[in-house]
Amino acid sequence: MHGLARSGGSRELLRWVSGRADGWAGLLGGDGTVLHGVARDPDAASAGSAALAAEGARELTALGARSLSFDRGPHTALLFALEGPPDTAAPVLAVIGRRPLPDRLAVLLADVALPLTMCWAAETVERKRRRVDLAESRGREAVLHLLMTGQLSIAHQVAGALKPALPDPVRVCVVECSGGSRDEVARICTDLSGGRSWIVRCPVYARHLILVVPAGPEPADGRLGPEVAAVVDDCVVGISEDVPLSDTATAYRQAFHALAVARGLPGRHAGFGAAPEPALMVGAAGARWADALLAPLLGHLPRRGQDPGSQELAATLASWLAFSSHATSHLKIHRNTLAARLRLIGELLDLDLNRVADQAALDLALAVRATPALPRAARPAGGAAAPVPSLDEILRTPAVHSWAAQQMRPLGAPGAAGGTADPYTTLRTWLECEARLGATADALSLSVPGVRKRLTRLETVLRRSLLRTPSARYDLWLAFRALDLADGGQPDGGRPRP
């Protein structure tokens, strides 16, 4: 009995008891609910045995007795009330067997009551611990979601109950683990950071951990990232720049892009090293453009109480732009719900969300809206508001042109590689084909694996993620468009219609 209790728990003990009784054995609640039920002989695993045990458990509880036996047809039921902690309802052990029962079966059941009680108590504690862990994990995930959407006040309130307090400024690390080791890596990260990091199991990628780390004086590839990579043999770490807590979403994208670079490095860790965010380059004119583009969405009033409002639609759009179809995991919604919301968003904004051009415009507009430091021209008293510029006018500004040139600088001079092997040709074709590998392969006369290999190499060159979301495709589309406008060209990809 004690060997089974150590190795298999209550279920294996019940299986052994059912074999000794040549019948059905189970644990039931006082109301007759079957908690565990097993039968060594499949013929004995009938609904009638469970129903008979449930009837006996209810009668035993009503009588307040410690044990009960009764006959029903060819069967005999034996029931024993197990011990439990104070103020906790203990289960009932029930055995249903055909008469005549094996000799001394009642004595055997009395003996098994103690190890079974201990097993049940241990398993109850473990179930509670798992529920607590799940609740804490969901709470941390909720705090991260609030940070990503800029709701700092509520994030601080929720985080205050979970500990540690949210740091500010922060650095975000994305740790990619091997399958099944995420919990162990989370424990290692907690130890290495001295419990000061906010560690979240990524709701989108099952192998990712997201660490919100207090910013420090060390460089952006910092202490924690290299230490995690050194201690855990098969993990990869991407590290963001130091940012204010309000820019956690930006830091996450930076760390994700750095992760794409780290996969190809011997040390398996890398810091983010790319041009500034385009939202910081657009100025007051860009802020007016973003406000005007998103106005139909942000001013939307649902027709019914159960329909999503403007804030929920904006969060859905941001999640979908960042994670594509994985937004269902991020938002905890069904794929049909996501599709319906995206159709509504497209109708409200009069944009085609299947086009990378329109996706890039919306991604930039949401980033601008989330950057409160950008100036917004005040409306003069009694005068007309400043005109709203188009996206092309925003992209023609010197600051954006300089940003675009910096984005493309790692690729070298256009045409240096020649033909379709030129990285500019590969990237432009990929974007013109709406970032679809099959269409890009056809356009370049390559295989799909060949296109994927090229883009993977370009991830290392650009230090940005291309194939996995969050992807740099939106920034690259904007950069190409800005450079084309400066040259007076009109690329085939067209432009959004904000």
C-alpha positions in Angstrom: 0.0 0.0 0.0 2.7 2.5 1.0 4.7 1.7 -2.2 1.7 2.4 -4.4 1.0 5.6 -2.4 4.5 6.9 -3.1 4.7 5.9 -6.7 1.2 6.2 -8.1 -0.9 8.1 -5.6 -4.6 7.6 -4.9 -5.5 6.4 -8.3 -3.1 3.5 -8.2 -4.2 2.6 -4.7 -7.8 2.5 -5.9 -6.8 0.4 -8.9 -5.1 -2.1 -6.5 -8.2 -2.2 -4.2 -10.5 -2.8 -7.1 -8.4 -5.8 -8.1 -8.5 -7.2 -4.6 -12.3 -6.7 -4.5 -12.8 -7.9 -8.0 -15.1 -4.9 -8.6 -15.3 -1.1 -8.6 -13.4 1.2 -6.2 -13.6 5.0 -6.0 -13.5 8.2 -4.0 -16.7 10.2 -3.8 -17.8 13.5 -2.3 -20.4 13.7 0.4 -23.0 14.6 -2.3 -22.2 11.5 -4.3 -20.0 13.1 -6.9 -17.4 10.6 -8.1 -13.9 12.1 -7.7 -12.0 9.0 -8.8 -13.4 5.7 -9.9 -11.5 2.7 -11.3 -12.2 -1.0 -12.1 -9.6 -3.7 -12.7 -12.2 -5.6 -14.7 -13.7 -3.5 -17.5 -17.0 -5.4 -17.1 -17.3 -4.1 -13.6 -16.9 -0.5 -14.8 -20.6 0.0 -15.3 -22.6 3.1 -14.6 -24.6 1.0 -12.1 -21.6 0.6 -9.8 -20.9 4.4 -9.7 -24.6 5.1 -9.1 -24.7 2.6 -6.2 -21.6 4.1 -4.7 -23.1 7.6 -5.0 -26.3 6.5 -3.3 -24.2 5.0 -0.4 -22.0 8.1 -0.1 -25.1 10.4 0.3 -26.6 8.0 2.9 -23.3 7.8 4.8 -23.1 11.6 4.9 -26.7 12.0 6.0 -26.2 9.5 8.8 -22.9 11.1 10.0 -21.5 7.6 10.2 -17.9 6.4 9.7 -18.7 3.3 7.7 -21.7 1.7 5.9 -22.4 -1.5 4.0 -25.5 -2.6 2.2 -26.6 -5.1 -0.5 -28.3 -4.3 -3.7 -29.1 -7.2 -6.1 -26.0 -9.3 -6.6 -23.7 -6.5 -5.3 -22.5 -5.4 -1.9 -21.3 -1.8 -1.2 -18.7 -1.0 1.4 -18.1 2.6 2.3 -15.6 4.3 4.7 -15.4 8.0 5.5 -11.8 9.1 5.3 -10.2 11.6 7.6 -9.7 15.2 6.5 -8.3 18.5 7.7 -10.6 20.6 9.9 -13.3 22.5 8.1 -12.6 20.4 5.0 -15.0 17.8 3.6 -13.1 14.5 3.3 -14.0 12.0 0.6 -15.7 8.7 1.0 -14.0 5.4 0.0 -16.5 3.1 -1.8 -16.0 -0.4 -3.1 -18.7 -2.3 -5.0 -18.2 -6.0 -5.5 -20.2 -9.1 -6.3 -21.2 -11.4 -3.4 -19.5 -13.3 -1.9 -16.8 -10.7 -1.2 -13.2 -11.8 -0.7 -12.4 -12.7 2.9 -11.2 -9.9 5.2 -11.9 -7.3 2.5 -13.5 -4.9 5.1 -10.3 -5.2 7.2 -8.2 -4.5 4.1 -10.3 -1.4 3.3 -9.8 -0.1 6.9 -6.1 -0.5 6.5 -5.9 1.3 3.2 -7.9 4.3 4.5 -4.8 5.9 6.1 -2.4 5.8 3.1 -5.3 6.8 0.9 -6.1 9.7 3.2 -2.5 10.9 3.0 -2.4 10.6 -0.8 -5.7 12.5 -1.2 -4.5 15.3 1.2 -1.2 15.6 -0.7 -2.9 15.7 -4.1 -5.4 18.3 -2.8 -2.5 20.5 -1.8 -0.9 20.0 -5.2 -4.2 20.9 -7.0 -4.5 24.1 -4.9 -0.9 25.0 -5.6 -1.4 24.5 -9.4 -4.5 26.7 -9.2 -2.6 29.4 -7.3 0.3 29.2 -9.9 -2.2 29.4 -12.7 -3.9 32.4 -11.1 -0.6 34.1 -10.6 0.5 33.4 -14.1 -2.7 34.8 -15.5 -2.3 37.8 -13.2 1.2 38.5 -14.5 0.0 38.0 -18.1 -2.7 40.6 -17.4 -0.2 43.1 -16.0 1.9 42.6 -19.2 -1.1 43.2 -21.3 -1.9 46.4 -19.4 1.7 47.6 -19.9 1.5 46.8 -23.6 -1.6 48.9 -24.0 -0.3 51.8 -21.9 -2.6 51.4 -18.9 0.1 52.0 -16.3 -2.1 52.9 -13.3 -4.1 49.7 -13.4 -0.9 47.7 -14.1 0.7 49.1 -10.9 -2.5 48.3 -8.9 -2.5 44.6 -10.0 1.2 44.2 -9.8 1.2 45.5 -6.2 -0.6 42.3 -5.1 1.8 40.0 -6.9 5.3 41.4 -6.3 7.8 42.5 -7.1 6.8 46.1 -7.8 7.1 47.2 -11.4 10.4 48.9 -12.1 10.8 52.1 -14.1 12.8 52.5 -16.3 13.0 48.9 -17.6 14.7 46.6 -20.0 12.8 43.7 -21.6 14.3 40.3 -22.3 12.7 37.6 -24.4 14.0 34.1 -23.5 13.4 31.3 -25.9 13.5 27.9 -24.2 13.4 24.3 -25.3 10.0 22.6 -25.1 8.8 21.8 -21.6 11.6 23.7 -19.8 9.9 27.1 -19.5 9.0 26.7 -15.8 12.5 25.6 -14.8 14.1 28.5 -16.9 11.6 30.9 -15.1 12.9 29.7 -11.8 16.5 30.2 -12.9 15.8 33.7 -14.2 14.2 34.5 -10.8 17.3 33.4 -9.0 19.7 35.2 -11.3 17.8 38.5 -11.0 17.5 38.2 -7.3 13.7 38.2 -7.5 13.7 41.8 -9.0 12.5 40.9 -12.5 8.9 40.7 -13.6 8.7 37.3 -15.3 5.8 36.4 -17.6 5.1 33.2 -19.5 4.4 34.5 -23.0 0.7 33.9 -23.9 1.5 33.7 -27.6 4.7 31.6 -28.0 4.8 28.5 -25.7 8.6 28.5 -25.6 9.1 32.2 -24.7 9.5 33.9 -21.3 9.2 37.7 -21.1 11.3 39.4 -18.5 10.7 43.0 -17.4 14.0 43.9 -15.8 15.0 47.0 -13.9 17.2 49.1 -16.1 20.8 49.4 -14.9 24.1 51.0 -15.7 25.4 48.0 -17.6 25.1 48.0 -21.4 22.0 46.9 -23.3 23.1 43.3 -23.6 23.5 43.5 -19.8 24.2 41.0 -17.1 21.0 38.9 -17.0 20.8 37.9 -20.7 24.4 36.5 -20.9 24.0 34.8 -17.5 20.7 33.0 -18.5 22.3 31.9 -21.8 25.4 30.6 -20.0 23.4 28.7 -17.4 20.7 27.2 -19.7 22.4 25.4 -22.5 19.7 25.5 -25.2 18.0 28.9 -24.5 18.4 32.1 -26.6 18.0 35.6 -25.2 17.1 38.9 -26.9 17.5 42.2 -24.9 15.9 45.6 -25.5 17.3 49.0 -24.8 16.4 50.8 -21.6 13.0 52.5 -21.9 10.5 54.1 -19.6 7.9 51.7 -18.2 5.3 53.3 -20.4 7.2 52.1 -23.5 7.1 48.4 -22.5 5.5 47.5 -25.8 8.3 49.1 -27.8 10.9 47.3 -25.6 9.2 44.0 -26.2 9.4 44.5 -30.0 13.1 45.4 -29.6 13.8 42.3 -27.6 11.9 40.1 -30.0 14.0 41.5 -32.9 17.2 41.0 -30.9 16.1 37.4 -30.4 16.1 36.8 -34.1 19.8 37.9 -34.2 20.7 35.9 -31.1 19.7 32.7 -32.7 22.7 32.9 -35.1 25.3 34.0 -32.5 27.6 31.6 -30.6 26.8 33.3 -27.3 23.0 32.9 -27.9 22.2 36.4 -26.7 22.0 39.8 -28.4 21.0 43.4 -27.6 18.8 45.5 -29.8 20.7 47.6 -32.3 18.6 49.4 -34.9 17.4 52.8 -35.8 15.0 54.7 -33.6 11.3 54.0 -33.7 9.6 55.7 -36.7 6.9 57.1 -34.3 9.5 59.4 -32.8 10.3 60.9 -36.2 7.0 62.2 -37.4 6.5 65.2 -35.2 3.3 67.2 -34.7 2.2 66.7 -38.3 2.4 62.9 -37.8 0.4 63.1 -34.6 -2.4 64.9 -36.5 -2.3 62.4 -39.3 -2.5 59.5 -36.8 -5.4 61.1 -34.9 -7.3 61.6 -38.1 -6.6 58.1 -39.5 -7.8 56.4 -36.3 -10.7 58.7 -35.5 -13.4 56.5 -37.0 -12.1 53.6 -34.9 -11.6 55.5 -31.6 -14.9 57.2 -32.0 -16.9 54.0 -32.7 -19.9 53.3 -30.5 -21.2 49.7 -30.5 -24.8 49.1 -31.5 -25.3 46.5 -28.8 -24.0 46.1 -25.3 -22.2 42.9 -26.1 -20.4 44.3 -29.2 -16.8 45.4 -28.8 -16.2 49.1 -28.1 -13.5 51.4 -29.5 -10.9 50.5 -26.9 -11.4 46.8 -27.4 -11.2 47.1 -31.2 -8.0 49.2 -30.9 -6.5 46.6 -28.6 -7.5 43.8 -31.1 -5.9 45.7 -34.0 -2.7 46.3 -32.1 -2.5 42.6 -31.1 -3.2 41.4 -34.6 -0.6 43.7 -36.1 1.9 42.5 -33.6 1.1 38.8 -33.6 -1.0 38.1 -36.7 -3.2 35.0 -36.2 -1.5 34.4 -32.8 -3.6 37.3 -31.5 -6.3 34.8 -30.6 -3.9 33.4 -27.9 -2.9 36.9 -26.8 -6.5 38.2 -26.5 -8.0 34.8 -25.4 -10.7 35.0 -28.1 -11.9 32.6 -30.9 -10.5 33.0 -34.4 -14.0 33.7 -35.7 -14.3 36.5 -33.2 -10.9 37.9 -34.3 -12.0 37.7 -38.0 -15.3 39.5 -37.3 -13.5 42.3 -35.4 -11.0 42.8 -38.2 -13.7 43.0 -40.8 -15.4 45.7 -38.7 -12.1 47.6 -38.2 -11.5 47.5 -42.0 -15.0 48.9 -42.7 -14.6 51.6 -40.1 -11.2 52.8 -41.4 -11.9 52.0 -45.1 -8.7 50.1 -45.3 -7.8 46.7 -46.7 -6.1 44.9 -43.8 -4.8 42.3 -46.1 -2.3 44.8 -47.6 1.0 45.4 -46.0 0.8 49.0 -47.0 -2.4 49.6 -44.9 -1.0 47.4 -42.1 2.1 49.6 -42.0 0.1 52.8 -41.9 -2.0 51.5 -39.0 1.0 50.2 -37.1 2.6 53.6 -37.3 -0.6 55.4 -36.4 -1.0 53.2 -33.3 2.6 53.8 -32.3 2.2 57.5 -32.7 -1.0 57.5 -30.6 0.9 55.6 -27.9 3.7 58.2 -27.8 2.3 61.0 -25.7 5.5 63.1 -25.9 4.8 64.0 -29.5 3.5 67.6 -29.9 0.1 68.2 -31.2 -0.6 71.6 -32.7 -3.2 73.5 -30.7 -6.2 74.8 -32.6 -6.1 78.6 -32.8 -8.9 80.5 -31.1 -11.6 81.2 -33.6 -9.5 79.8 -36.4 -9.4 76.7 -38.5 -7.6 73.6 -37.3 -4.2 72.8 -39.0 -4.7 70.7 -42.1 -4.2 67.0 -41.8 -1.3 65.8 -43.9 -1.2 62.6 -45.8 1.1 59.7 -45.0 3.2 60.5 -48.0 3.7 64.0 -46.8 4.8 62.6 -43.4 7.2 60.2 -45.1 8.8 63.0 -47.2 10.0 64.9 -44.1 13.8 65.0 -43.6 13.6 63.3 -40.2 11.7 60.3 -41.6 14.0 60.1 -44.7 17.0 60.0 -42.4 15.4 57.3 -40.3 14.7 55.3 -43.5 18.2 55.6 -44.7 19.5 54.4 -41.4 17.1 51.4 -41.6 18.6 50.3 -45.0 22.3 51.1 -44.2 23.1 47.6 -43.0 22.2 46.2 -46.5 24.9 48.2 -48.3 24.5 49.8 -51.6 21.5 48.9 -53.7 22.3 46.4 -56.5 25.7 45.5 -55.1 24.8 41.8 -55.1 23.2 41.9 -58.5 20.0 40.4 -59.8 17.4 38.8 -57.5 20.2 38.0 -55.0 20.3 41.8 -54.1 18.8 42.1 -50.6 16.8 45.2 -51.7 15.2 43.2 -54.5 14.4 40.3 -52.1 12.9 42.6 -49.5 10.9 44.8 -51.9 9.5 41.7 -53.7 8.6 40.1 -50.4 6.7 43.3 -49.3 5.0 43.7 -52.7 3.8 40.1 -52.4 2.2 41.0 -49.0 4.9 39.2 -47.1 3.8 35.8 -48.5 6.6 33.3 -49.1 4.9 31.4 -51.9 4.1 34.5 -54.0 7.6 35.8 -53.3 9.2 32.5 -54.4 7.2 32.6 -57.7 8.2 36.3 -58.3 11.9 35.6 -57.7 11.9 32.1 -59.4 13.1 30.5 -56.2 11.7 27.8 -53.9 9.9 28.7 -50.7 12.8 27.3 -48.6 15.2 29.4 -50.7 13.2 32.6 -49.9 13.0 31.7 -46.3 16.8 31.2 -46.1 17.4 34.6 -47.7 15.1 36.3 -45.2 16.6 34.5 -42.3 20.1 35.8 -43.4 18.6 39.3 -43.7 17.3 39.1 -40.2 20.9 38.8 -39.0 22.0 41.7 -41.2 19.2 44.0 -40.2 19.1 42.8 -36.6 15.3 42.6 -36.9 12.8 39.8 -37.1 11.1 39.3 -40.4 9.5 35.9 -40.6 8.1 35.7 -37.0 5.8 38.2 -35.5 6.3 40.9 -34.3 8.0 41.5 -37.7 9.9 44.5 -39.0 7.9 44.3 -42.3 5.9 47.5 -41.4 9.1 49.5 -40.7 10.7 48.2 -43.9 7.6 49.1 -46.0 7.7 52.7 -44.5 11.4 53.0 -45.2 11.1 51.8 -48.8 8.2 54.2 -49.3 10.1 57.2 -47.8 13.2 56.5 -49.9 11.1 56.0 -53.1 9.3 59.3 -52.5 12.6 61.1 -52.0 13.7 59.8 -55.4 10.4 60.8 -57.0 9.4 57.2 -57.6 6.0 55.5 -57.2 6.5 51.8 -56.2 4.2 49.1 -57.3 3.1 48.5 -53.7 1.0 51.7 -53.8 0.2 53.6 -50.7 -2.4 53.5 -48.0 -5.5 55.6 -48.2 -5.5 57.4 -44.8 
